């Protein structure tokens, strides 16, 4: 049985934390009378900011990288995952299996989005520089 890596476990914990911030923030703001679009924009932004900070410092431990480059890539990848990848999966599942409960395609989109995010965060945003092998030559 393959064990869960520390990085993947930390990624999962960060995902739970930023999802809670998003959901609780949305609920609090909406309850206070903030328009739903604005409440969602603020809560998802708070979730993404927390996600970037924790993924950079805790999950991938990429404190040495260029934070501006990482932030731009992170937010571009995350936004594309949320607004394009997830939407395409929802559309595809709905088209392939009409009549499903609306949350099933949503959860399928979230699952694909998680894989999308993890792979691109690890390979692009927070990638570690290649280790220099002493005496390796060119």
Secondary structure, DSSP 8 states (H G I E B T S, - for coil): -----HHHHHHHHHHHHHHHHHHHHHHHHHHTT--HHHHHHHHHHHHHHHHHHHIIIIIS--TTS-HHHHHHHHHHHHHHIIIIIHHHHHHHHHHHSTT--HHHHHHHHHHHHHHHHHHHIIIIIS-------TT---
